[in-house]
């Protein structure tokens, strides 16, 4: 089920490695600040961006597959791209062995969410981990 409260809590409390799609070294972008927050609660944040920049001390990778080959399986793939591009990253997250796919605020793709659920992964859509953590304690 999309946005299942126990699944959101588990994603925030029981995961370690987050691949953040769309994370570049730009302080003006929400992904930059959410990544800092995730690091502050003990997550290892791996930037996924075509420029493969180092962000917050972690080397970036151009694709989810490249990152998985270098650092191993992600627990969460957090998607910070437009809704019309999100589905591509869902398929890559499933292939990389993620257990959770998280679409940030404003990112909605019902077809992609169905593929995530069909693959047996947890799906969080149109939510922000910063906000969810504040309200879940």
C-alpha positions as CSV (number, residue, x, y, z in Angstrom):
1,X,0.0,0.0,0.0
2,X,1.3,3.5,-0.9
3,X,2.2,5.7,2.1
4,X,1.5,3.0,4.7
5,X,2.4,4.6,8.0
6,X,4.4,1.6,9.3
7,X,6.3,1.5,6.1
8,X,7.2,5.2,6.3
9,X,8.4,4.7,9.9
10,X,10.4,1.7,8.9
11,X,12.0,3.6,6.0
12,X,13.1,6.3,8.4
13,X,14.1,4.2,11.3
14,X,15.4,0.9,9.9
15,X,17.3,1.8,6.8
16,X,20.9,3.0,6.3
17,X,21.8,3.6,2.6
18,X,19.7,6.1,0.7
19,X,20.3,6.7,-3.0
20,X,19.0,10.2,-3.7
21,X,18.1,10.7,-7.4
22,X,18.5,14.3,-8.5
23,X,21.0,15.2,-5.7
24,X,23.6,17.6,-7.0
25,X,25.9,20.1,-5.3
26,X,23.4,22.9,-5.4
27,X,22.4,24.5,-2.1
28,X,19.4,26.1,-3.7
29,X,17.7,22.8,-4.3
30,X,15.5,20.9,-1.8
31,X,17.4,17.7,-2.4
32,X,20.6,19.3,-1.0
33,X,18.9,20.1,2.3
34,X,16.9,16.9,2.6
35,X,20.2,15.0,2.1
36,X,21.8,16.9,5.0
37,X,18.8,16.0,7.1
38,X,19.1,12.3,6.2
39,X,22.8,12.4,7.1
40,X,22.0,14.0,10.4
41,X,19.8,11.1,11.4
42,X,22.5,8.5,10.5
43,X,21.8,7.7,6.8
44,X,24.5,7.3,4.2
45,X,23.3,9.4,1.3
46,X,24.6,8.6,-2.2
47,X,24.0,11.2,-4.8
48,X,22.6,10.0,-8.1
49,X,22.9,12.7,-10.8
50,X,24.2,12.9,-14.4
51,X,27.1,15.2,-13.2
52,X,28.1,12.6,-10.5
53,X,29.2,15.4,-8.1
54,X,30.6,14.9,-4.6
55,X,27.8,16.1,-2.3
56,X,28.1,16.3,1.5
57,X,31.3,14.2,1.4
58,X,29.8,11.4,-0.7
59,X,30.9,10.7,-4.3
60,X,28.0,10.8,-6.8
61,X,27.1,8.4,-9.5
62,X,25.4,9.0,-12.9
63,X,23.0,6.1,-12.4
64,X,21.5,3.9,-9.8
65,X,23.3,0.9,-11.3
66,X,26.7,2.6,-11.1
67,X,26.1,3.5,-7.5
68,X,24.9,-0.1,-6.6
69,X,28.0,-1.5,-8.3
70,X,30.3,0.8,-6.3
71,X,28.6,0.8,-2.8
72,X,26.2,-2.1,-2.8
73,X,22.4,-2.4,-2.6
74,X,20.4,0.7,-1.6
75,X,17.8,0.4,1.2
76,X,15.9,3.4,-0.1
77,X,15.9,5.1,-3.5
78,X,14.6,8.7,-2.9
79,X,13.5,10.4,-6.1
80,X,13.8,14.1,-6.6
81,X,12.8,14.4,-10.3
82,X,9.7,15.5,-12.1
83,X,6.8,13.0,-12.0
84,X,7.1,12.3,-15.8
85,X,10.7,11.0,-15.2
86,X,10.1,9.1,-12.0
87,X,9.1,5.8,-13.5
88,X,12.5,5.3,-15.1
89,X,14.1,5.4,-11.7
90,X,11.6,3.0,-10.1
91,X,12.6,0.3,-12.6
92,X,16.3,1.0,-11.7
93,X,15.5,0.9,-8.0
94,X,13.8,-2.5,-8.3
95,X,16.7,-3.9,-10.4
96,X,19.2,-2.6,-7.8
97,X,17.4,-4.4,-5.0
98,X,16.1,-1.5,-3.0
99,X,13.5,-2.2,-0.3
100,X,11.8,1.2,-0.4
101,X,11.1,3.7,-3.2
102,X,10.4,7.2,-1.9
103,X,9.0,10.0,-4.2
104,X,9.5,13.5,-2.8
105,X,6.8,16.1,-2.4
106,X,5.1,16.8,-5.8
107,X,6.4,13.5,-7.4
108,X,3.4,11.4,-8.3
109,X,3.2,8.4,-10.7
110,X,0.5,5.9,-10.0
111,X,1.8,3.4,-12.7
112,X,5.3,3.5,-11.2
113,X,3.8,3.0,-7.7
114,X,2.0,-0.1,-8.9
115,X,5.2,-1.5,-10.3
116,X,7.0,-0.9,-7.0
117,X,4.2,-2.7,-5.0
118,X,4.1,-5.6,-7.6
119,X,7.8,-6.0,-6.9
120,X,7.2,-6.3,-3.2
121,X,8.8,-3.0,-2.2
122,X,7.4,-0.3,0.0
123,X,6.3,2.8,-1.8
124,X,6.2,6.3,-0.3
125,X,4.8,9.0,-2.7
126,X,4.5,12.8,-2.5
127,X,6.1,12.9,1.0
128,X,9.2,14.4,2.5
129,X,11.3,12.5,5.0
130,X,12.0,15.7,7.0
131,X,8.3,16.3,7.5
132,X,7.5,12.7,8.2
133,X,10.3,12.4,10.8
134,X,9.0,15.5,12.6
135,X,5.5,14.1,12.9
136,X,6.5,10.5,13.7
137,X,9.0,11.5,16.4
